[in-house]
Amino acid sequence: MSNQSAPDPRRHDLDAVRSFAMLLGIALHAALAYVGGGWVVADEQTSAG
């Protein structure tokens, strides 16, 4: 009976990069609530209601 295990295919360094990018994305979207300037894309035509 062999007691060797298969190599772990999971890349923990990429998990750390992914989690850091997700935290940056959360911070960006939270900061957008405090930044003025309106919408980046706006429709010139308004609806009648």
PDB file of N, CA, C and O in Angstrom:
ATOM      1  N   MET A   1       0.840  -1.168   0.000  1.00  0.00           N
ATOM      2  CA  MET A   1       0.000   0.000   0.000  1.00  0.00           C
ATOM      3  C   MET A   1       0.893   1.240   0.000  1.00  0.00           C
ATOM      4  O   MET A   1       1.766   1.388   0.855  1.00  0.00           O
ATOM      5  N   SER A   2       0.667   2.113  -0.951  1.00  0.00           N
ATOM      6  CA  SER A   2       1.454   3.339  -1.083  1.00  0.00           C
ATOM      7  C   SER A   2       0.817   4.452  -0.258  1.00  0.00           C
ATOM      8  O   SER A   2      -0.404   4.604  -0.233  1.00  0.00           O
ATOM      9  N   ASN A   3       1.652   5.215   0.405  1.00  0.00           N
ATOM     10  CA  ASN A   3       1.170   6.292   1.256  1.00  0.00           C
ATOM     11  C   ASN A   3       1.435   7.656   0.625  1.00  0.00           C
ATOM     12  O   ASN A   3       1.415   8.675   1.317  1.00  0.00           O
ATOM     13  N   GLN A   4       1.685   7.680  -0.685  1.00  0.00           N
ATOM     14  CA  GLN A   4       1.958   8.941  -1.367  1.00  0.00           C
ATOM     15  C   GLN A   4       0.643   9.565  -1.829  1.00  0.00           C
ATOM     16  O   GLN A   4      -0.267   8.872  -2.284  1.00  0.00           O
ATOM     17  N   SER A   5       0.566  10.873  -1.703  1.00  0.00           N
ATOM     18  CA  SER A   5      -0.644  11.571  -2.148  1.00  0.00           C
ATOM     19  C   SER A   5      -0.361  12.286  -3.467  1.00  0.00           C
ATOM     20  O   SER A   5       0.783  12.604  -3.789  1.00  0.00           O
ATOM     21  N   ALA A   6      -1.405  12.523  -4.201  1.00  0.00           N
ATOM     22  CA  ALA A   6      -1.267  13.230  -5.474  1.00  0.00           C
ATOM     23  C   ALA A   6      -0.938  14.694  -5.204  1.00  0.00           C
ATOM     24  O   ALA A   6      -1.350  15.243  -4.182  1.00  0.00           O
ATOM     25  N   PRO A   7      -0.209  15.323  -6.101  1.00  0.00           N
ATOM     26  CA  PRO A   7       0.108  16.746  -5.899  1.00  0.00           C
ATOM     27  C   PRO A   7      -1.164  17.598  -5.942  1.00  0.00           C
ATOM     28  O   PRO A   7      -2.091  17.321  -6.703  1.00  0.00           O
ATOM     29  N   ASP A   8      -1.183  18.628  -5.115  1.00  0.00           N
ATOM     30  CA  ASP A   8      -2.345  19.511  -5.021  1.00  0.00           C
ATOM     31  C   ASP A   8      -2.373  20.437  -6.239  1.00  0.00           C
ATOM     32  O   ASP A   8      -1.452  21.235  -6.416  1.00  0.00           O
ATOM     33  N   PRO A   9      -3.412  20.350  -7.085  1.00  0.00           N
ATOM     34  CA  PRO A   9      -3.455  21.192  -8.281  1.00  0.00           C
ATOM     35  C   PRO A   9      -3.872  22.632  -7.980  1.00  0.00           C
ATOM     36  O   PRO A   9      -3.812  23.480  -8.870  1.00  0.00           O
ATOM     37  N   ARG A  10      -4.286  22.923  -6.765  1.00  0.00           N
ATOM     38  CA  ARG A  10      -4.762  24.264  -6.422  1.00  0.00           C
ATOM     39  C   ARG A  10      -3.589  25.228  -6.304  1.00  0.00           C
ATOM     40  O   ARG A  10      -2.575  24.919  -5.679  1.00  0.00           O
ATOM     41  N   ARG A  11      -3.745  26.409  -6.917  1.00  0.00           N
ATOM     42  CA  ARG A  11      -2.720  27.450  -6.860  1.00  0.00           C
ATOM     43  C   ARG A  11      -3.120  28.469  -5.792  1.00  0.00           C
ATOM     44  O   ARG A  11      -3.982  29.317  -6.025  1.00  0.00           O
ATOM     45  N   HIS A  12      -2.495  28.382  -4.634  1.00  0.00           N
ATOM     46  CA  HIS A  12      -2.850  29.263  -3.529  1.00  0.00           C
ATOM     47  C   HIS A  12      -2.425  30.700  -3.796  1.00  0.00           C
ATOM     48  O   HIS A  12      -3.043  31.628  -3.275  1.00  0.00           O
ATOM     49  N   ASP A  13      -1.389  30.901  -4.592  1.00  0.00           N
ATOM     50  CA  ASP A  13      -0.982  32.264  -4.914  1.00  0.00           C
ATOM     51  C   ASP A  13      -2.044  32.960  -5.753  1.00  0.00           C
ATOM     52  O   ASP A  13      -2.290  34.153  -5.574  1.00  0.00           O
ATOM     53  N   LEU A  14      -2.679  32.225  -6.670  1.00  0.00           N
ATOM     54  CA  LEU A  14      -3.747  32.818  -7.471  1.00  0.00           C
ATOM     55  C   LEU A  14      -4.993  33.069  -6.631  1.00  0.00           C
ATOM     56  O   LEU A  14      -5.739  34.010  -6.905  1.00  0.00           O
ATOM     57  N   ASP A  15      -5.229  32.253  -5.623  1.00  0.00           N
ATOM     58  CA  ASP A  15      -6.337  32.506  -4.706  1.00  0.00           C
ATOM     59  C   ASP A  15      -6.125  33.827  -3.975  1.00  0.00           C
ATOM     60  O   ASP A  15      -7.072  34.588  -3.779  1.00  0.00           O
ATOM     61  N   ALA A  16      -4.897  34.101  -3.573  1.00  0.00           N
ATOM     62  CA  ALA A  16      -4.595  35.347  -2.876  1.00  0.00           C
ATOM     63  C   ALA A  16      -4.769  36.543  -3.808  1.00  0.00           C
ATOM     64  O   ALA A  16      -5.307  37.571  -3.398  1.00  0.00           O
ATOM     65  N   VAL A  17      -4.326  36.423  -5.043  1.00  0.00           N
ATOM     66  CA  VAL A  17      -4.485  37.513  -6.014  1.00  0.00           C
ATOM     67  C   VAL A  17      -5.964  37.755  -6.286  1.00  0.00           C
ATOM     68  O   VAL A  17      -6.402  38.903  -6.365  1.00  0.00           O
ATOM     69  N   ARG A  18      -6.729  36.689  -6.428  1.00  0.00           N
ATOM     70  CA  ARG A  18      -8.164  36.817  -6.693  1.00  0.00           C
ATOM     71  C   ARG A  18      -8.878  37.481  -5.517  1.00  0.00           C
ATOM     72  O   ARG A  18      -9.739  38.336  -5.722  1.00  0.00           O
ATOM     73  N   SER A  19      -8.536  37.103  -4.305  1.00  0.00           N
ATOM     74  CA  SER A  19      -9.194  37.708  -3.147  1.00  0.00           C
ATOM     75  C   SER A  19      -8.819  39.178  -3.008  1.00  0.00           C
ATOM     76  O   SER A  19      -9.659  39.994  -2.627  1.00  0.00           O
ATOM     77  N   PHE A  20      -7.574  39.528  -3.311  1.00  0.00           N
ATOM     78  CA  PHE A  20      -7.155  40.932  -3.268  1.00  0.00           C
ATOM     79  C   PHE A  20      -7.905  41.742  -4.320  1.00  0.00           C
ATOM     80  O   PHE A  20      -8.332  42.862  -4.040  1.00  0.00           O
ATOM     81  N   ALA A  21      -8.073  41.200  -5.521  1.00  0.00           N
ATOM     82  CA  ALA A  21      -8.804  41.895  -6.581  1.00  0.00           C
ATOM     83  C   ALA A  21     -10.275  42.066  -6.204  1.00  0.00           C
ATOM     84  O   ALA A  21     -10.871  43.099  -6.507  1.00  0.00           O
ATOM     85  N   MET A  22     -10.856  41.082  -5.556  1.00  0.00           N
ATOM     86  CA  MET A  22     -12.252  41.200  -5.131  1.00  0.00           C
ATOM     87  C   MET A  22     -12.405  42.280  -4.061  1.00  0.00           C
ATOM     88  O   MET A  22     -13.380  43.032  -4.080  1.00  0.00           O
ATOM     89  N   LEU A  23     -11.460  42.364  -3.136  1.00  0.00           N
ATOM     90  CA  LEU A  23     -11.518  43.417  -2.123  1.00  0.00           C
ATOM     91  C   LEU A  23     -11.359  44.795  -2.749  1.00  0.00           C
ATOM     92  O   LEU A  23     -12.019  45.744  -2.325  1.00  0.00           O
ATOM     93  N   LEU A  24     -10.495  44.918  -3.750  1.00  0.00           N
ATOM     94  CA  LEU A  24     -10.358  46.189  -4.454  1.00  0.00           C
ATOM     95  C   LEU A  24     -11.650  46.549  -5.182  1.00  0.00           C
ATOM     96  O   LEU A  24     -12.046  47.714  -5.209  1.00  0.00           O
ATOM     97  N   GLY A  25     -12.301  45.560  -5.768  1.00  0.00           N
ATOM     98  CA  GLY A  25     -13.570  45.814  -6.449  1.00  0.00           C
ATOM     99  C   GLY A  25     -14.656  46.271  -5.490  1.00  0.00           C
ATOM    100  O   GLY A  25     -15.447  47.155  -5.820  1.00  0.00           O
ATOM    101  N   ILE A  26     -14.699  45.674  -4.308  1.00  0.00           N
ATOM    102  CA  ILE A  26     -15.677  46.086  -3.300  1.00  0.00           C
ATOM    103  C   ILE A  26     -15.392  47.511  -2.849  1.00  0.00           C
ATOM    104  O   ILE A  26     -16.315  48.313  -2.703  1.00  0.00           O
ATOM    105  N   ALA A  27     -14.124  47.831  -2.629  1.00  0.00           N
ATOM    106  CA  ALA A  27     -13.756  49.188  -2.214  1.00  0.00           C
ATOM    107  C   ALA A  27     -14.096  50.203  -3.303  1.00  0.00           C
ATOM    108  O   ALA A  27     -14.576  51.294  -2.997  1.00  0.00           O
ATOM    109  N   LEU A  28     -13.858  49.864  -4.553  1.00  0.00           N
ATOM    110  CA  LEU A  28     -14.180  50.767  -5.656  1.00  0.00           C
ATOM    111  C   LEU A  28     -15.678  51.042  -5.708  1.00  0.00           C
ATOM    112  O   LEU A  28     -16.096  52.196  -5.806  1.00  0.00           O
ATOM    113  N   HIS A  29     -16.486  49.989  -5.643  1.00  0.00           N
ATOM    114  CA  HIS A  29     -17.924  50.180  -5.738  1.00  0.00           C
ATOM    115  C   HIS A  29     -18.482  50.897  -4.510  1.00  0.00           C
ATOM    116  O   HIS A  29     -19.472  51.619  -4.625  1.00  0.00           O
ATOM    117  N   ALA A  30     -17.881  50.720  -3.355  1.00  0.00           N
ATOM    118  CA  ALA A  30     -18.307  51.457  -2.169  1.00  0.00           C
ATOM    119  C   ALA A  30     -17.934  52.929  -2.294  1.00  0.00           C
ATOM    120  O   ALA A  30     -18.689  53.794  -1.851  1.00  0.00           O
ATOM    121  N   ALA A  31     -16.788  53.225  -2.886  1.00  0.00           N
ATOM    122  CA  ALA A  31     -16.345  54.608  -3.045  1.00  0.00           C
ATOM    123  C   ALA A  31     -17.176  55.353  -4.078  1.00  0.00           C
ATOM    124  O   ALA A  31     -17.273  56.578  -4.009  1.00  0.00           O
ATOM    125  N   LEU A  32     -17.773  54.659  -5.024  1.00  0.00           N
ATOM    126  CA  LEU A  32     -18.581  55.320  -6.051  1.00  0.00           C
ATOM    127  C   LEU A  32     -19.784  56.044  -5.455  1.00  0.00           C
ATOM    128  O   LEU A  32     -20.289  56.989  -6.060  1.00  0.00           O
ATOM    129  N   ALA A  33     -20.250  55.626  -4.293  1.00  0.00           N
ATOM    130  CA  ALA A  33     -21.380  56.292  -3.649  1.00  0.00           C
ATOM    131  C   ALA A  33     -21.001  57.681  -3.147  1.00  0.00           C
ATOM    132  O   ALA A  33     -21.875  58.530  -2.972  1.00  0.00           O
ATOM    133  N   TYR A  34     -19.722  57.923  -2.914  1.00  0.00           N
ATOM    134  CA  TYR A  34     -19.269  59.191  -2.354  1.00  0.00           C
ATOM    135  C   TYR A  34     -18.642  60.117  -3.387  1.00  0.00           C
ATOM    136  O   TYR A  34     -18.229  61.226  -3.047  1.00  0.00           O
ATOM    137  N   VAL A  35     -18.564  59.687  -4.627  1.00  0.00           N
ATOM    138  CA  VAL A  35     -17.947  60.495  -5.676  1.00  0.00           C
ATOM    139  C   VAL A  35     -19.057  61.157  -6.478  1.00  0.00           C
ATOM    140  O   VAL A  35     -19.981  60.492  -6.946  1.00  0.00           O
ATOM    141  N   GLY A  36     -18.958  62.467  -6.631  1.00  0.00           N
ATOM    142  CA  GLY A  36     -19.951  63.192  -7.417  1.00  0.00           C
ATOM    143  C   GLY A  36     -19.650  63.087  -8.903  1.00  0.00           C
ATOM    144  O   GLY A  36     -18.670  62.462  -9.308  1.00  0.00           O
ATOM    145  N   GLY A  37     -20.499  63.702  -9.704  1.00  0.00           N
ATOM    146  CA  GLY A  37     -20.241  63.732 -11.133  1.00  0.00           C
ATOM    147  C   GLY A  37     -21.306  63.058 -11.957  1.00  0.00           C
ATOM    148  O   GLY A  37     -21.273  63.152 -13.184  1.00  0.00           O
ATOM    149  N   GLY A  38     -22.237  62.390 -11.342  1.00  0.00           N
ATOM    150  CA  GLY A  38     -23.316  61.775 -12.093  1.00  0.00           C
ATOM    151  C   GLY A  38     -22.885  60.527 -12.831  1.00  0.00           C
ATOM    152  O   GLY A  38     -21.858  59.921 -12.523  1.00  0.00           O
ATOM    153  N   TRP A  39     -23.683  60.159 -13.802  1.00  0.00           N
ATOM    154  CA  TRP A  39     -23.433  58.949 -14.573  1.00  0.00           C
ATOM    155  C   TRP A  39     -22.369  59.202 -15.627  1.00  0.00           C
ATOM    156  O   TRP A  39     -22.263  60.306 -16.161  1.00  0.00           O
ATOM    157  N   VAL A  40     -21.599  58.199 -15.918  1.00  0.00           N
ATOM    158  CA  VAL A  40     -20.594  58.304 -16.971  1.00  0.00           C
ATOM    159  C   VAL A  40     -21.282  58.344 -18.329  1.00  0.00           C
ATOM    160  O   VAL A  40     -20.865  59.086 -19.219  1.00  0.00           O
ATOM    161  N   VAL A  41     -22.326  57.554 -18.486  1.00  0.00           N
ATOM    162  CA  VAL A  41     -23.098  57.514 -19.723  1.00  0.00           C
ATOM    163  C   VAL A  41     -24.498  58.029 -19.407  1.00  0.00           C
ATOM    164  O   VAL A  41     -25.164  57.511 -18.512  1.00  0.00           O
ATOM    165  N   ALA A  42     -24.944  59.047 -20.140  1.00  0.00           N
ATOM    166  CA  ALA A  42     -26.268  59.609 -19.909  1.00  0.00           C
ATOM    167  C   ALA A  42     -27.000  59.746 -21.238  1.00  0.00           C
ATOM    168  O   ALA A  42     -26.395  60.061 -22.263  1.00  0.00           O
ATOM    169  N   ASP A  43     -28.295  59.508 -21.209  1.00  0.00           N
ATOM    170  CA  ASP A  43     -29.125  59.631 -22.397  1.00  0.00           C
ATOM    171  C   ASP A  43     -29.556  61.086 -22.548  1.00  0.00           C
ATOM    172  O   ASP A  43     -30.067  61.681 -21.599  1.00  0.00           O
ATOM    173  N   GLU A  44     -29.357  61.660 -23.723  1.00  0.00           N
ATOM    174  CA  GLU A  44     -29.739  63.042 -23.982  1.00  0.00           C
ATOM    175  C   GLU A  44     -31.260  63.195 -24.045  1.00  0.00           C
ATOM    176  O   GLU A  44     -31.794  64.243 -23.682  1.00  0.00           O
ATOM    177  N   GLN A  45     -31.941  62.176 -24.495  1.00  0.00           N
ATOM    178  CA  GLN A  45     -33.389  62.230 -24.674  1.00  0.00           C
ATOM    179  C   GLN A  45     -34.077  61.794 -23.379  1.00  0.00           C
ATOM    180  O   GLN A  45     -33.742  60.752 -22.815  1.00  0.00           O
ATOM    181  N   THR A  46     -35.033  62.589 -22.915  1.00  0.00           N
ATOM    182  CA  THR A  46     -35.777  62.225 -21.712  1.00  0.00           C
ATOM    183  C   THR A  46     -37.146  61.694 -22.107  1.00  0.00           C
ATOM    184  O   THR A  46     -37.669  62.030 -23.169  1.00  0.00           O
ATOM    185  N   SER A  47     -37.710  60.881 -21.262  1.00  0.00           N
ATOM    186  CA  SER A  47     -39.028  60.314 -21.548  1.00  0.00           C
ATOM    187  C   SER A  47     -40.118  61.278 -21.087  1.00  0.00           C
ATOM    188  O   SER A  47     -39.881  62.139 -20.239  1.00  0.00           O
ATOM    189  N   ALA A  48     -41.304  61.125 -21.650  1.00  0.00           N
ATOM    190  CA  ALA A  48     -42.430  61.999 -21.311  1.00  0.00           C
ATOM    191  C   ALA A  48     -43.055  61.610 -19.976  1.00  0.00           C
ATOM    192  O   ALA A  48     -43.840  62.375 -19.415  1.00  0.00           O
ATOM    193  N   GLY A  49     -42.728  60.467 -19.478  1.00  0.00           N
ATOM    194  CA  GLY A  49     -43.225  60.113 -18.165  1.00  0.00           C
ATOM    195  C   GLY A  49     -43.997  58.877 -18.189  1.00  0.00           C
ATOM    196  O   GLY A  49     -44.491  58.438 -17.150  1.00  0.00           O
TER     197      GLY A  49
END
